[in-house]
């Protein structure tokens, strides 16, 4: 008889991780389908100007009010969610890929090649990231839209992650399982892909999460100072127009609070998910969490496995 294997998708036990994943899922759904809802159900557009509706407070017609130009803030927020998340995901993916590639290679390679790779990482590590990002983004402003901004952010924000991966690889390079793979004649590429990188998975996941948040914040910062792409609608461009049109002074809270809260929400969700990543990487945290759960069960009158025996 053939044995069937059923794949089960298990919901994370950590409540913080569940909340973080739920927030990310909600934002992804808004980015994917929000503009269809805004356009077909509400009949709004992020760039549509409503005559006589300048700085209109929230109402049934405009859920989050309007800007000083008469644009619907809710429609802009939904459109900006898609742009900001795409910038974050693409920029985070590029930065993480470069950090893993250069960090693992510089940590595993010995001799002159390893020294050259390490020097290359260290050079980018000491270069001020924000001035470099502003300089390159200002030079390419208006070319390629948000995709160019995402690529620039990814290419200028990988050095810190590479340094961390190098340190982790140095600790794994002399482990018994890596030495055994070397003695068995495995190629360097196979050892890195099958032995070293899988042990770095929690660290890589954590790096990707915070690279996404960092890319979103960097894009918002570039737009806020006017160095981004003004032709797109994102959380950053919303904050730019908030600042330039004096929304803070006029008390238009419905214009400046939503994009700022969305950026903070993404950072909070990434932090919550990182708790679960830390538990995977550190057995002591898993033991502490298990002990806390068992203590709660005893206080609530539940039967623990030890009590059952």
C-alpha positions as CSV (number, residue, x, y, z in Angstrom):
1,X,0.0,0.0,0.0
2,X,1.2,3.4,-0.8
3,X,1.4,5.8,2.1
4,X,0.0,9.2,1.5
5,X,1.6,12.3,2.9
6,X,-0.6,15.1,3.9
7,X,0.9,18.6,4.1
8,X,-0.4,20.5,7.1
9,X,-0.1,24.2,7.4
10,X,0.2,25.0,11.1
11,X,-0.7,28.4,12.5
12,X,2.1,29.8,14.6
13,X,1.6,29.3,18.3
14,X,3.0,32.6,19.3
15,X,0.3,35.2,19.5
16,X,2.6,38.1,18.5
17,X,3.6,36.3,15.4
18,X,-0.1,35.7,14.5
19,X,-0.9,39.4,14.9
20,X,2.1,40.4,12.8
21,X,1.2,38.0,10.0
22,X,-2.4,39.2,10.1
23,X,-1.3,42.8,9.7
24,X,1.0,41.9,6.8
25,X,-1.8,39.9,5.2
26,X,-4.3,42.7,5.5
27,X,-1.9,45.2,3.9
28,X,-1.1,42.8,1.1
29,X,-4.9,42.4,0.4
30,X,-5.3,46.2,0.5
31,X,-2.4,46.6,-2.0
32,X,-3.8,43.8,-4.3
33,X,-7.5,44.6,-4.3
34,X,-7.9,48.0,-2.6
35,X,-7.8,50.1,-5.7
36,X,-10.6,48.0,-7.3
37,X,-12.8,48.6,-4.3
38,X,-12.0,52.3,-4.2
39,X,-12.6,52.7,-8.0
40,X,-15.6,50.6,-8.6
41,X,-17.4,50.7,-5.2
42,X,-16.6,54.2,-3.9
43,X,-16.0,55.8,-7.3
44,X,-12.8,57.5,-6.2
45,X,-9.4,58.0,-7.7
46,X,-6.2,59.1,-5.9
47,X,-5.5,61.9,-8.4
48,X,-9.1,63.1,-9.0
49,X,-9.7,66.7,-7.9
50,X,-13.1,67.4,-6.2
51,X,-14.2,71.0,-6.8
52,X,-15.0,72.8,-3.6
53,X,-13.8,69.9,-1.5
54,X,-10.4,71.3,-0.3
55,X,-9.4,70.0,3.2
56,X,-12.8,68.5,3.7
57,X,-13.1,66.5,7.0
58,X,-14.0,62.7,6.9
59,X,-17.5,62.0,5.9
60,X,-19.6,59.3,4.2
61,X,-18.5,60.6,0.8
62,X,-14.8,60.9,1.7
63,X,-13.9,58.3,4.4
64,X,-10.6,60.0,5.3
65,X,-11.5,63.5,4.1
66,X,-9.7,65.3,1.3
67,X,-6.4,67.1,0.7
68,X,-5.8,70.8,0.1
69,X,-6.2,70.0,-3.6
70,X,-9.5,68.2,-3.2
71,X,-8.1,64.7,-3.6
72,X,-9.6,61.8,-1.6
73,X,-7.2,60.8,1.2
74,X,-8.5,57.2,1.5
75,X,-8.0,56.6,-2.3
76,X,-4.4,58.0,-2.0
77,X,-3.7,55.8,1.1
78,X,-4.9,52.7,-0.7
79,X,-2.8,53.5,-3.8
80,X,0.2,54.4,-1.6
81,X,-0.1,51.1,0.2
82,X,0.6,49.2,-3.0
83,X,3.5,51.4,-4.0
84,X,5.2,51.4,-0.6
85,X,4.8,47.7,-0.1
86,X,6.3,47.0,-3.6
87,X,9.2,49.3,-2.8
88,X,9.7,47.6,0.5
89,X,9.5,44.0,-0.9
90,X,11.8,44.7,-3.9
91,X,14.3,46.8,-2.0
92,X,14.3,44.3,0.9
93,X,14.7,41.3,-1.4
94,X,17.7,43.0,-3.2
95,X,19.4,44.0,0.0
96,X,18.9,40.6,1.6
97,X,20.1,38.7,-1.5
98,X,23.3,40.8,-1.6
99,X,23.8,40.5,2.2
100,X,23.6,36.7,2.0
101,X,25.7,36.4,-1.1
102,X,28.6,38.7,0.0
103,X,28.3,37.9,3.7
104,X,28.5,34.1,3.3
105,X,31.2,34.2,0.6
106,X,33.4,36.6,2.6
107,X,33.0,34.5,5.8
108,X,33.6,31.1,4.1
109,X,36.3,32.0,1.6
110,X,39.9,32.1,2.9
111,X,43.1,33.6,1.5
112,X,43.3,36.7,-0.7
113,X,39.8,36.2,-2.1
114,X,38.2,36.1,1.3
115,X,40.2,39.2,2.4
116,X,39.2,41.1,-0.8
117,X,35.5,40.3,-0.2
118,X,35.7,41.3,3.4
119,X,37.4,44.6,2.5
120,X,34.7,45.2,-0.1
121,X,31.9,44.7,2.6
122,X,33.8,46.9,5.1
123,X,34.1,49.7,2.5
124,X,30.4,49.8,1.9
125,X,29.8,49.4,5.7
126,X,31.6,52.7,6.5
127,X,30.1,54.7,3.6
128,X,27.2,56.8,5.0
129,X,24.2,55.1,3.6
130,X,21.7,58.0,3.8
131,X,23.8,60.6,2.0
132,X,24.7,58.0,-0.7
133,X,21.0,57.1,-1.1
134,X,20.0,60.7,-1.4
135,X,22.8,61.4,-3.9
136,X,21.9,58.5,-6.2
137,X,18.2,59.0,-5.9
138,X,18.5,62.7,-6.7
139,X,20.6,62.0,-9.7
140,X,18.0,59.4,-11.1
141,X,14.9,61.4,-10.0
142,X,12.1,61.1,-12.6
143,X,13.6,58.1,-14.3
144,X,11.9,54.7,-13.9
145,X,9.5,55.6,-11.1
146,X,9.2,53.7,-7.9
147,X,11.0,50.7,-9.3
148,X,14.2,52.7,-9.7
149,X,13.8,53.9,-6.1
150,X,13.4,50.4,-4.8
151,X,16.5,49.2,-6.7
152,X,18.6,52.1,-5.4
153,X,17.5,51.4,-1.8
154,X,18.4,47.7,-2.2
155,X,21.8,48.4,-3.6
156,X,22.7,50.8,-0.9
157,X,21.4,49.1,2.2
158,X,23.0,45.6,2.2
159,X,26.3,46.1,4.0
160,X,25.1,45.8,7.6
161,X,23.3,42.5,6.9
162,X,26.3,41.2,5.0
163,X,28.5,41.9,8.1
164,X,26.1,39.9,10.3
165,X,26.1,37.0,7.8
166,X,29.8,37.0,7.7
167,X,30.1,36.7,11.4
168,X,27.6,33.8,11.5
169,X,29.4,32.0,8.6
170,X,32.7,32.3,10.4
171,X,31.2,30.5,13.4
172,X,29.8,27.7,11.1
173,X,32.8,27.3,8.9
174,X,34.7,25.0,11.3
175,X,31.7,23.0,12.6
176,X,31.8,19.2,12.3
177,X,29.1,18.9,9.7
178,X,30.9,21.4,7.4
179,X,34.2,19.7,7.9
180,X,32.6,16.3,7.1
181,X,31.2,17.8,3.9
182,X,34.6,19.1,2.9
183,X,36.3,15.7,3.6
184,X,33.6,13.9,1.5
185,X,34.6,16.0,-1.5
186,X,31.5,18.2,-1.7
187,X,31.9,21.3,-3.8
188,X,32.0,24.7,-2.2
189,X,28.7,25.7,-3.8
190,X,26.9,22.6,-2.5
191,X,28.3,23.1,1.0
192,X,27.2,26.7,1.1
193,X,23.7,26.0,-0.3
194,X,23.0,22.8,1.7
195,X,25.0,23.1,4.9
196,X,25.7,26.8,5.7
197,X,22.7,28.8,4.4
198,X,20.0,26.6,5.9
199,X,21.5,27.2,9.4
200,X,21.3,30.9,8.7
201,X,17.6,30.8,7.7
202,X,16.3,32.5,10.9
203,X,18.9,35.3,10.6
204,X,18.1,35.7,6.9
205,X,14.4,35.9,7.6
206,X,14.9,38.5,10.3
207,X,17.2,40.5,7.9
208,X,14.5,40.4,5.2
209,X,11.8,41.6,7.5
210,X,13.7,44.6,8.7
211,X,15.1,45.3,5.2
212,X,11.5,45.6,4.0
213,X,10.7,48.0,6.8
214,X,13.9,49.9,6.2
215,X,13.1,50.2,2.5
216,X,9.6,51.6,3.1
217,X,11.0,54.1,5.6
218,X,13.8,55.1,3.2
219,X,11.4,55.6,0.4
220,X,9.2,57.7,2.6
221,X,12.2,59.7,3.8
222,X,13.3,60.4,0.2
223,X,9.8,61.5,-0.8
224,X,9.5,63.6,2.3
225,X,12.6,65.7,1.5
226,X,11.7,65.8,-2.2
227,X,14.3,63.4,-3.5
228,X,11.9,60.7,-4.5
229,X,9.7,60.3,-7.6
230,X,7.0,62.9,-7.4
231,X,4.8,61.3,-10.0
232,X,3.8,58.3,-7.9
233,X,1.4,58.0,-5.0
234,X,3.0,56.5,-1.9
235,X,2.9,57.0,1.9
236,X,6.1,59.1,1.4
237,X,4.6,61.4,-1.2
238,X,1.5,61.8,1.0
239,X,3.8,63.0,3.8
240,X,5.7,65.3,1.4
241,X,2.5,67.1,0.4
242,X,1.3,67.2,4.0
243,X,4.5,69.0,4.9
244,X,4.6,71.3,1.9
245,X,0.9,72.3,2.2
246,X,1.0,72.9,5.9
247,X,-1.5,70.2,7.0
248,X,0.0,70.1,10.5
249,X,-0.6,73.9,11.0
250,X,-4.1,73.7,9.6
251,X,-5.0,70.7,11.9
252,X,-5.9,68.3,9.0
253,X,-5.2,65.2,11.1
254,X,-7.0,63.0,8.6
255,X,-4.3,63.8,6.0
256,X,-1.1,63.3,8.0
257,X,-2.1,60.6,10.5
258,X,-3.0,57.7,8.1
259,X,0.3,57.4,6.1
260,X,2.4,57.8,9.3
261,X,0.4,55.2,11.1
262,X,0.7,52.8,8.2
263,X,4.5,53.1,8.3
264,X,4.5,52.5,12.0
265,X,2.1,49.6,11.6
266,X,4.5,47.8,9.2
267,X,7.4,48.3,11.6
268,X,5.3,46.9,14.5
269,X,4.2,43.9,12.5
270,X,7.8,43.1,11.5
271,X,8.9,43.3,15.1
272,X,6.1,41.0,16.2
273,X,7.0,38.4,13.6
274,X,10.7,38.7,14.6
275,X,9.7,37.4,18.0
276,X,8.8,34.1,16.3
277,X,12.0,34.1,14.3
278,X,14.1,34.6,17.5
279,X,12.4,31.6,19.1
280,X,13.3,29.5,16.1
281,X,16.9,30.6,16.3
282,X,17.4,30.5,20.1
283,X,16.3,27.3,21.9
284,X,16.4,29.1,25.2
285,X,13.5,31.3,24.1
286,X,11.5,28.3,23.1
287,X,12.1,26.7,26.5
288,X,11.2,29.9,28.3
289,X,8.0,30.2,26.2
290,X,7.1,26.6,26.9
291,X,7.7,27.1,30.6
292,X,5.5,30.2,30.7
293,X,2.7,28.4,28.9
294,X,2.9,25.4,31.3
295,X,2.8,27.8,34.3
296,X,-0.3,29.5,32.9
297,X,-1.9,26.1,32.4
298,X,-1.2,25.1,36.0
299,X,-2.6,28.4,37.3
300,X,-5.8,28.0,35.3
301,X,-6.3,24.4,36.6
302,X,-5.3,22.7,33.4
303,X,-3.5,19.3,33.4
304,X,0.1,19.4,32.2
305,X,1.8,16.4,30.7
306,X,3.8,15.9,34.0
307,X,0.5,16.0,36.0
308,X,-1.0,13.5,33.7
309,X,1.8,11.0,34.5
